[in-house]
Amino acid sequence: MTQPNRRMFWLLARAQRRAAAAADLSLADLELTSTQAGALFCFKDEGLLIGELASALDLAQSAASGLASRLEHAGLVTRGEEKGDGRAARLRLTPPGRRKRDEAARRAAAGNACLLQGFTEREADIVVRWLNQAARITAPLKRSRQRERA
């Protein structure tokens, strides 16, 4: 019996690219990308600061700011001043942003179910555990490379 392919970084990167492409395709009629939908999923009723968006999506502040600008330009969020801090901007979902977020969430749930089709609950729990571990392990690698460049 042949050994399974255990090039984990390569398999994970390949799966991520294909999953993102499938998600983008499923959201195309909403005029949303999977990144934009992910941003909309971060919103609570009180809105959020750009720094909070950056943290939630594991983005640099500048990337989150650009994403927020694109969401604002698309009419999905509004930007207002943060009480007590004139430098900070609080983003809030607009009614169209809320509708698109809710529909994107429905489609994401269907996509998740498709990805887990044929897996037992126990197997699905192991996949989730492994992905969370991969996220924890690779984060220090990114930070150590940034320190090496400095």
C-alpha positions as a printed Julia matrix, in Angstrom:
150×3 Matrix{Float64}:
   0.0    0.0    0.0
   1.37   3.42  -0.89
   1.87   6.07   1.73
  -0.56   9.0    1.65
   0.82  12.34   0.51
   1.79  14.13   3.73
   3.26  17.32   2.31
   1.03  19.21   4.72
   2.02  22.79   3.84
   1.56  22.13   0.13
  -1.75  20.31   0.63
  -3.05  23.06   2.89
  -2.02  25.81   0.44
  -3.58  23.93  -2.48
  -6.81  23.35  -0.57
  -6.92  27.01   0.49
  -6.51  28.27  -3.08
  -9.22  25.95  -4.4
 -11.6   26.64  -1.51
 -11.16  30.4   -1.94
 -11.78  30.12  -5.69
 -14.94  28.06  -5.08
 -16.12  30.53  -2.44
 -15.47  33.47  -4.77
 -17.44  31.74  -7.52
 -20.36  31.03  -5.18
 -20.47  34.72  -4.17
 -20.0   36.26  -7.62
 -23.69  37.03  -8.12
 -23.64  38.96  -4.81
 -20.68  40.97  -6.14
 -18.64  39.84  -3.12
 -15.28  38.14  -2.79
 -14.66  35.56  -0.09
 -12.39  38.09   1.65
 -15.15  40.69   1.66
 -17.66  38.13   2.94
 -15.21  37.16   5.68
 -14.97  40.8    6.67
 -18.76  41.13   6.79
 -18.91  38.07   9.08
 -16.82  39.98  11.66
 -19.46  42.65  12.24
 -21.58  42.8   15.37
 -24.4   45.25  15.98
 -22.06  47.9   17.39
 -19.78  47.76  14.36
 -16.03  47.51  14.64
 -12.83  49.5   14.35
 -10.44  48.89  11.46
  -7.88  47.53  13.92
 -10.46  45.03  15.16
 -11.14  43.99  11.56
  -7.4   43.55  10.98
  -7.07  41.4   14.08
 -10.13  39.27  13.29
  -8.91  38.54   9.75
  -5.2   38.32  10.64
  -4.4   41.21   8.28
  -1.99  44.1    8.46
  -3.64  47.38   9.44
  -3.04  48.8    5.94
  -4.68  45.78   4.27
  -7.7   46.05   6.58
  -7.95  49.76   5.82
  -7.99  49.04   2.08
 -10.58  46.33   2.56
 -12.73  48.7    4.61
 -12.47  51.32   1.86
 -13.6   48.8   -0.76
 -16.53  47.74   1.44
 -17.46  51.38   1.96
 -17.2   52.13  -1.77
 -19.52  49.15  -2.45
 -22.07  50.59  -0.03
 -21.78  47.68   2.41
 -20.4   49.65   5.36
 -20.33  53.21   6.57
 -17.43  54.83   8.35
 -18.0   57.11  11.31
 -15.94  58.63  14.09
 -15.35  56.63  17.23
 -16.7   58.28  20.37
 -13.84  59.66  22.4
 -11.19  59.12  19.7
 -11.38  61.37  16.66
  -8.58  59.42  14.94
 -10.39  56.09  14.99
 -13.12  55.15  12.55
 -15.95  52.79  13.47
 -17.34  50.77  10.59
 -21.0   49.8   10.58
 -22.93  47.56   8.23
 -25.48  49.17   5.96
 -28.79  47.38   5.25
 -27.39  46.03   1.92
 -24.25  44.92   3.77
 -26.37  43.09   6.33
 -28.39  41.34   3.61
 -25.26  40.3    1.72
 -23.6   39.11   4.95
 -26.6   36.96   5.8
 -26.79  35.41   2.33
 -23.02  34.84   2.25
 -23.28  33.14   5.66
 -25.99  30.83   4.32
 -23.76  29.93   1.37
 -20.73  29.45   3.62
 -22.7   27.02   5.78
 -23.64  25.05   2.65
 -20.0   25.09   1.51
 -18.82  23.87   4.91
 -21.34  21.03   4.77
 -20.08  20.11   1.3
 -16.46  20.07   2.5
 -17.37  17.74   5.37
 -19.6   15.44   3.33
 -18.73  11.82   4.05
 -16.9   12.62   7.3
 -18.14  11.42  10.65
 -18.59  13.97  13.44
 -15.4   12.62  15.04
 -13.44  12.97  11.79
 -14.77  16.5   11.29
 -13.65  17.38  14.82
 -10.15  16.08  14.0
 -10.01  18.19  10.81
 -11.06  21.28  12.76
  -8.5   20.5   15.46
  -5.75  20.05  12.87
  -6.6   23.3   11.05
  -6.58  25.22  14.34
  -3.22  23.68  15.2
  -1.85  24.6   11.77
  -2.96  28.2   12.34
  -1.25  28.3   15.75
   1.99  26.71  14.58
   2.48  28.79  11.44
   1.85  32.16  13.14
   5.24  32.1   14.98
   6.99  31.23  11.7
   5.61  34.4   10.12
   6.67  36.55  13.07
  10.18  35.07  13.18
  10.69  35.83   9.44
   9.63  39.43  10.04
  12.19  39.74  12.87
  14.94  38.31  10.62
  14.29  41.02   8.0
  14.48  43.85  10.57
